[in-house]
Amino acid sequence: MADAGFLLLMLACAGQPDPEPAVAEVQTLQQRIGEPDLMSIDDIKAHRVELARRMQTDPDPRVRADIASALGYTARDVDSIPALVEALRTEHDVSVQRRLVAVLVSFQRPAATDAVVRFALGEVDEGLMPEVHSALVGCDPAQVQAALAAHEAEHPDAVARLRAALCELLPAAVYCTE
């Protein structure tokens, strides 16, 4: 049975990029912070400002995405939201945008949901839009509705398109009533 599990693990990992560069970057960050072990949630919270700065400036998109995920582990801590919102606003790499959207919706907070709605109303890579729509469907509908209403006057056509996309995913949802 152990051999079957090993084979499944090997099949799952086949073709996956080598995680070592991102791990090396995180270790470098941990060394700079002075934490020799893996960073705990408390470490992430304590160093969120430095992590957020690094997320904005690191040239490697894998490192930026990994830092976004690390900040996402603090989903109960709203102090990480502004840095993630700013990163989503300025990030150009689709893989990092994907991670930021996933992390922001995990917070289930109005400010985070609003940031994802604003992102969806902007110029998003077409390949990323289905994931953004799915992420919004997983959010609290009242938060999504509030964000849509807040941006409707400024972006009426984009809000209508987003409502239609959300209605398509959830035909009986509140998005279909307006």
C-alpha positions as semicolon CSV with decimal commas, in nm:
position;residue;x (nm);y (nm);z (nm)
1;M;0,000;0,000;0,000
2;A;0,289;0,235;0,074
3;D;0,419;0,178;-0,279
4;A;0,082;0,285;-0,424
5;G;0,086;0,599;-0,212
6;F;0,439;0,678;-0,326
7;L;0,339;0,629;-0,690
8;L;0,039;0,859;-0,648
9;L;0,265;1,120;-0,492
10;M;0,513;1,086;-0,778
11;L;0,232;1,120;-1,035
12;A;0,094;1,424;-0,858
13;C;0,436;1,588;-0,853
14;A;0,530;1,499;-1,212
15;G;0,571;1,810;-1,421
16;Q;0,545;2,043;-1,123
17;P;0,806;2,320;-1,111
18;D;1,086;2,272;-0,863
19;P;0,982;2,456;-0,545
20;E;1,341;2,510;-0,430
21;P;1,387;2,871;-0,556
22;A;1,079;2,993;-0,367
23;V;1,183;2,796;-0,058
24;A;1,531;2,950;-0,076
25;E;1,375;3,297;-0,098
26;V;1,154;3,232;0,204
27;Q;1,452;3,097;0,397
28;T;1,647;3,409;0,307
29;L;1,359;3,619;0,438
30;Q;1,344;3,411;0,755
31;Q;1,718;3,453;0,807
32;R;1,688;3,829;0,758
33;I;1,410;3,839;1,014
34;G;1,613;3,618;1,244
35;E;1,375;3,323;1,261
36;P;1,558;2,996;1,189
37;D;1,246;2,777;1,192
38;L;0,947;2,792;0,965
39;M;0,753;3,111;1,023
40;S;0,452;3,069;1,246
41;I;0,137;3,274;1,212
42;D;0,261;3,487;1,500
43;D;0,588;3,547;1,311
44;I;0,395;3,644;0,999
45;K;0,181;3,886;1,200
46;A;0,485;4,032;1,373
47;H;0,664;4,091;1,043
48;R;0,367;4,169;0,820
49;V;0,501;4,515;0,728
50;E;0,832;4,374;0,608
51;L;0,656;4,088;0,429
52;A;0,417;4,332;0,260
53;R;0,709;4,547;0,146
54;R;0,884;4,241;0,011
55;M;0,563;4,131;-0,164
56;Q;0,557;4,466;-0,344
57;T;0,924;4,473;-0,444
58;D;1,056;4,120;-0,494
59;P;1,136;4,060;-0,863
60;D;1,033;3,691;-0,847
61;P;0,656;3,641;-0,893
62;R;0,674;3,306;-0,711
63;V;0,811;3,478;-0,403
64;R;0,542;3,749;-0,425
65;A;0,274;3,479;-0,452
66;D;0,422;3,284;-0,160
67;I;0,427;3,594;0,057
68;A;0,065;3,666;-0,035
69;S;-0,021;3,313;0,078
70;A;0,171;3,362;0,402
71;L;-0,020;3,682;0,473
72;G;-0,338;3,491;0,393
73;Y;-0,270;3,258;0,684
74;T;-0,359;3,554;0,903
75;A;-0,715;3,557;0,764
76;R;-0,859;3,642;1,103
77;D;-0,628;3,943;1,128
78;V;-0,763;4,235;0,924
79;D;-0,433;4,427;0,948
80;S;-0,297;4,232;0,647
81;I;-0,582;4,337;0,417
82;P;-0,450;4,683;0,313
83;A;-0,117;4,540;0,195
84;L;-0,292;4,266;-0,002
85;V;-0,536;4,517;-0,155
86;E;-0,248;4,742;-0,261
87;A;-0,062;4,444;-0,407
88;L;-0,368;4,341;-0,609
89;R;-0,404;4,699;-0,735
90;T;-0,043;4,716;-0,857
91;E;0,045;4,355;-0,946
92;H;0,090;4,271;-1,315
93;D;0,177;3,902;-1,300
94;V;-0,135;3,689;-1,351
95;S;-0,014;3,407;-1,126
96;V;0,036;3,650;-0,837
97;Q;-0,300;3,817;-0,909
98;R;-0,463;3,473;-0,894
99;R;-0,308;3,408;-0,551
100;L;-0,400;3,753;-0,422
101;V;-0,765;3,708;-0,524
102;A;-0,779;3,370;-0,349
103;V;-0,619;3,511;-0,036
104;L;-0,841;3,820;-0,023
105;V;-1,165;3,624;-0,056
106;S;-1,049;3,394;0,225
107;F;-1,070;3,690;0,464
108;Q;-1,447;3,722;0,414
109;R;-1,428;4,090;0,506
110;P;-1,602;4,378;0,323
111;A;-1,275;4,560;0,242
112;A;-1,122;4,245;0,092
113;T;-1,436;4,161;-0,107
114;D;-1,456;4,519;-0,233
115;A;-1,095;4,498;-0,354
116;V;-1,171;4,182;-0,553
117;V;-1,486;4,342;-0,700
118;R;-1,285;4,653;-0,799
119;F;-1,025;4,425;-0,955
120;A;-1,296;4,238;-1,148
121;L;-1,437;4,567;-1,275
122;G;-1,099;4,671;-1,412
123;E;-0,895;4,531;-1,694
124;V;-0,834;4,175;-1,585
125;D;-0,664;3,915;-1,804
126;E;-0,942;3,719;-1,978
127;G;-0,794;3,388;-1,862
128;L;-0,820;3,500;-1,500
129;M;-1,181;3,623;-1,512
130;P;-1,349;3,283;-1,460
131;E;-1,143;3,234;-1,143
132;V;-1,227;3,583;-1,019
133;H;-1,596;3,518;-1,083
134;S;-1,577;3,184;-0,900
135;A;-1,396;3,348;-0,610
136;L;-1,668;3,613;-0,582
137;V;-1,939;3,348;-0,590
138;G;-1,774;3,200;-0,281
139;C;-1,792;3,533;-0,097
140;D;-2,075;3,656;0,122
141;P;-2,339;3,774;-0,130
142;A;-2,425;4,075;0,088
143;Q;-2,062;4,191;0,075
144;V;-2,045;4,142;-0,302
145;Q;-2,376;4,324;-0,349
146;A;-2,255;4,614;-0,134
147;A;-1,932;4,638;-0,334
148;L;-2,121;4,624;-0,665
149;A;-2,359;4,897;-0,546
150;A;-2,066;5,112;-0,434
151;H;-1,910;5,102;-0,780
152;E;-2,224;5,104;-0,995
153;A;-2,239;5,481;-1,049
154;E;-1,879;5,494;-1,168
155;H;-1,875;5,171;-1,373
156;P;-2,236;5,085;-1,466
157;D;-2,152;4,867;-1,767
158;A;-1,877;4,675;-1,589
159;V;-2,101;4,617;-1,287
160;A;-2,380;4,490;-1,514
161;R;-2,135;4,249;-1,684
162;L;-2,007;4,126;-1,349
163;R;-2,361;4,074;-1,219
164;A;-2,445;3,878;-1,534
165;A;-2,137;3,659;-1,493
166;L;-2,220;3,592;-1,128
167;C;-2,582;3,519;-1,220
168;E;-2,460;3,270;-1,480
169;L;-2,264;3,086;-1,212
170;L;-2,547;3,101;-0,956
171;P;-2,875;3,135;-1,150
172;A;-3,096;3,150;-0,840
173;A;-2,874;3,398;-0,656
174;V;-2,935;3,755;-0,556
175;Y;-2,718;3,871;-0,847
176;C;-2,994;3,771;-1,091
177;T;-3,270;3,983;-0,937
178;E;-3,148;4,322;-1,050
